[in-house]
């Protein structure tokens, strides 16, 4: 059976690399979906589905928190299947 490529959240790493807490992000977002944000930022228990409005909120919150542009690739990572042909 062939493996699968995956897309995973890397929000925990992003916050850690910049010395921000999930709480600070939740405050920047000002969201009532605080549990969702905490779950996304918890390493090893990240959701496997991406809700686009939630993704937009995370990106907006990170921009507000850091004062910098934030790309989707800063918080989502594509890991190709190593057994998949590349071309």
C-alpha positions, 0 to 999 in steps of 0.5 A: 500500500502506497503512503500519502502526502499530507498537509499539516498545521505548523502553527505551534512551531511558528509561534514558538520560533517567534516567542509568542503564546497561543493565548497571545494569538487568541487575544489578537484574533479576539475570537470566540472559537478559542478552543479551536485555536488552542487545538490547532496550536497544540503539537500532535493533536492538530485538526486534519481539516482546514476551515478556510475562515478559521485559517483566515482568522489565524493569518489575520491574528498573526499579522496583528500579533507580529506586525508582519506579513504572514503566508499560508505556508508559514502555518501549513506545511505540505509533506509529499509522499516519499514513495510518490513519483516526482514527475 
